Amino acid sequence: MDSQNPQSFTPVEGVVNPSRVPFRTVYTGAKIPAVGLGTFGSDRFSGETIAEAVKDAIAVGYRHIDCAAVYGNEHLIGQALRQVFDSGLKREDLWITSKLWNDKHDEADVIPACRQSLKNLQMDYLDLYLIHWPFPNYHAPGVDVSSRDPHAQPYIHENYMKTWRQLEKLVEMGLARHIGTSNVTIPKLRRLLDDARIKPACSEMELHPHFQQPELFQYVIDNGIVPIGYSPIGSPNRPERDRTDADTSPTEDPVIVEIARRHNVHPAVVCIKWAVQRGQVPIPFSTRRRNYLSNLQAAVTDPLTDDEMAAIARIDRNCRLIKGQVFLWKDGQTWEELWDVSGEITPP
């Protein structure tokens, strides 16, 4: 997939030429557009609404769509993609990601789970398939933050590698062009890089001006892995269970607000500009054309100055918004134990 190739899909009014959108090159040489559309609508948007946004986002210039089985909308997105392809766009013009959910980590479940995503998305291969979380801990949709899976487990590297081996088979089978990680830490990623036959092409993580993860970000870059950043504007529509009184909002930060005033854009656009110029791939979610169009335009217009980038680097608050409490495996734990804050994998 090369975002520099001419596109045959009929444009609509108010578009970004996909050939102008920057891209990152993964270690295989494949190119991933530097801004994608996220499709996690939490409990606030219907699958139909999100699928319609996907179709229209492609019409206005997006070529990168980030999906996941657990979002429950891949079958609807697949219908939208089929309409897009029927209108003339080629499969190779898009970068499509999906993710393996926590209840499908068993060796026998991985390949069927990927095949189901492919069936739902109505395509023959994925550009990228990620392990959504490194914990095989299931929770029912909409549960309270204190909910725990009675069968929950800590991260066990040997088990994770069994799952990873199945992802490697997906590459060998041609069902996924690339594989990668999501919500992992440096200690976990270090172990994976030691043991993987096929290394991760991308690693998806929370990244925004108030949570810049500089050590993990640099570790990923240094190992030739492309960082994909979710919640790039601070996830204002995240589930209520993920909210705490200590949370901060990057789009309300005075530094971001002032930069937005100077550029005459919304603060969210500044967050996207910062992400693209820093070198990560933001995947903002929106169902409103005005918003997802401005997010894409952020990558191709009016870049931030070096001084503005430096000012944003100074406002990192280490404020993780997606904490993952429901994946904890025993009573009395705090969410920090999911993230190996000691520099070592948290023991069972």
Protein Blocks (a to p, Z undefined) as FASTA:
>chain_A
ZZkbccfbdcdehiadfklpccdddfkopacdfbdcdfbehjmbcfklmmmmmmmmmmno
pabdcddfklopmmmmmmmmmmmmmnopafklpccdddddfklmpfklmmmmmmmmmmmn
opabdfbdcdfbfcfcdcdehiafkbccfkbccddfklmmmmmmmmmmmmmnopafbdcd
ehiafklmmmmmmmpmbdcfbdcddddfklnolmlmmmmmmnopacddehknopambcfk
lpcfkbccfklgmklmmmmmmnopafklmmmmmmmmnopacddddfbfklmmmmmmmmmg
opadfklmmmmmmmcgoiafblolmmpcbehiafklmnopnopacdZZ
